[in-house]
Amino acid sequence: MIQAEDVTGPYDVIVRAQADTVDELGRMVVAKVQQVDGITRTLTCPVVHL
């Protein structure tokens, strides 16, 4: 995880994370972020540089 910010609106926190592949990012979200107490669901929106 690179950065986390509290926000207002429909989401509680926005986390900026970095991974070498989309698969690695998905594994990170499942293995680390979703295991935090109180997190019931996540929404992952990868940044793609074309």
C-alpha positions, 0 to 999 in steps of 0.5 A: 500500500502506498497511501490511504485517505479518508474521504466523504461520500459513498466510500470511507477510504481510498487506498492507493496500492502498487503491484507489478500485475493486475493479478498481483494487485487482486491477490494483495486486495484479497490477502491484505485489505479484505482481511482488515476487521470492519472491511465488508467489501472493496472496489478495485479500480486499476489505473492503466497507462496506455 
